[in-house]
Amino acid sequence: SSGINAEYGACGVFGTIGLIMINSVSNSQLRGDAYMPGALGTSGTRIWMVIGFLCSFGALIGACFILFGEYVYKDKHPKYPGTGFFMQNLLIFMASIIFKFGRIEDSY
């Protein structure tokens, strides 16, 4: 037994879903400048973004719980699986923020 539960991978899945949700809308849709705003318009886009951020933050908080609650507090050895789960979700969260707010969209 390696001490890794299969359920711990759900945090990475939810972090990835959050990344896709956050980056699937353009900044012009978020601002309301889009030509075709969609069924719910700017409000739907903002709700979609909030749900995406909730998935990402939830995954990061879950990874913190896995690291500290299961590996640090219970003094499990080795500790690298907990650190790996946390780093995976932290890097997914950072990538979603960089992809969303680091890009420049030129309007042609």
C-alpha positions as CSV (number, residue, x, y, z in Angstrom):
1,S,0.0,0.0,0.0
2,S,1.5,3.3,-1.1
3,G,-0.8,5.5,1.1
4,I,-2.4,7.3,-1.9
5,N,-6.1,7.1,-2.2
6,A,-7.6,7.2,-5.6
7,E,-10.1,9.9,-4.5
8,Y,-7.2,12.4,-4.1
9,G,-7.1,12.7,-7.9
10,A,-10.5,14.5,-8.0
11,C,-8.9,17.7,-6.9
12,G,-6.8,17.8,-10.1
13,V,-9.9,17.0,-12.2
14,F,-11.8,19.8,-10.7
15,G,-8.9,22.2,-11.1
16,T,-8.6,21.3,-14.8
17,I,-12.4,21.7,-15.3
18,G,-12.0,25.2,-13.6
19,L,-9.1,26.0,-16.0
20,I,-11.2,25.1,-19.0
21,M,-14.3,27.0,-17.8
22,I,-12.3,30.2,-17.0
23,N,-10.4,30.2,-20.3
24,S,-13.4,29.2,-22.5
25,V,-14.8,32.7,-22.6
26,S,-13.1,35.7,-24.1
27,N,-12.4,39.0,-22.3
28,S,-14.7,40.8,-24.8
29,Q,-17.6,38.5,-23.8
30,L,-16.8,39.2,-20.2
31,R,-16.9,43.0,-20.8
32,G,-20.0,42.8,-23.0
33,D,-18.2,43.9,-26.2
34,A,-18.9,40.7,-28.0
35,Y,-20.9,40.7,-31.3
36,M,-22.9,37.6,-30.3
37,P,-23.3,37.6,-26.5
38,G,-25.0,34.2,-26.3
39,A,-28.1,33.0,-24.6
40,L,-27.6,34.7,-21.2
41,G,-25.3,37.5,-22.3
42,T,-22.7,39.1,-20.1
43,S,-24.5,37.9,-16.9
44,G,-24.2,34.3,-18.0
45,T,-20.6,34.7,-18.9
46,R,-19.8,36.2,-15.5
47,I,-21.7,33.4,-13.7
48,W,-19.7,30.9,-15.8
49,M,-16.5,32.6,-14.7
50,V,-17.5,32.5,-11.0
51,I,-18.3,28.8,-11.2
52,G,-15.0,28.2,-12.9
53,F,-13.1,30.1,-10.2
54,L,-15.1,28.2,-7.5
55,C,-14.0,24.9,-9.1
56,S,-10.3,26.1,-9.1
57,F,-10.4,27.5,-5.6
58,G,-12.2,24.4,-4.3
59,A,-9.6,22.2,-5.9
60,L,-6.8,24.2,-4.3
61,I,-8.4,24.1,-0.9
62,G,-9.0,20.4,-1.2
63,A,-5.4,19.9,-2.1
64,C,-4.4,21.9,1.0
65,F,-6.6,19.6,3.1
66,I,-5.0,16.5,1.6
67,L,-1.5,17.8,2.2
68,F,-2.0,19.1,5.8
69,G,-4.8,16.9,7.0
70,E,-3.7,13.6,5.6
71,Y,0.1,13.8,5.3
72,V,1.4,16.5,7.7
73,Y,-1.0,16.2,10.7
74,K,-1.2,12.4,10.6
75,D,2.5,12.1,10.1
76,K,2.4,9.8,7.1
77,H,5.6,8.8,5.4
78,P,6.5,9.5,2.7
79,K,5.1,13.0,2.4
80,Y,5.8,13.6,-1.2
81,P,2.3,12.5,-2.5
82,G,0.6,15.2,-0.5
83,T,3.1,17.8,-1.7
84,G,2.6,16.5,-5.2
85,F,-1.2,16.9,-5.1
86,F,-0.8,20.4,-3.7
87,M,1.8,21.5,-6.2
88,Q,-0.3,20.0,-9.1
89,N,-3.4,22.0,-8.1
90,L,-1.4,25.2,-7.4
91,L,0.3,25.1,-10.8
92,I,-3.1,24.4,-12.5
93,F,-4.6,27.4,-10.7
94,M,-1.6,29.6,-11.6
95,A,-1.8,28.5,-15.2
96,S,-5.5,29.4,-15.4
97,I,-4.8,32.9,-14.0
98,I,-1.9,33.4,-16.4
99,F,-3.9,32.1,-19.4
100,K,-6.9,34.3,-18.6
101,F,-5.3,37.6,-17.6
102,G,-1.9,37.4,-19.3
103,R,-3.1,37.3,-22.8
104,I,-3.9,40.2,-25.1
105,E,-6.9,39.9,-27.4
106,D,-6.6,42.1,-30.5
107,S,-9.9,43.0,-32.2
108,Y,-9.6,42.9,-35.9
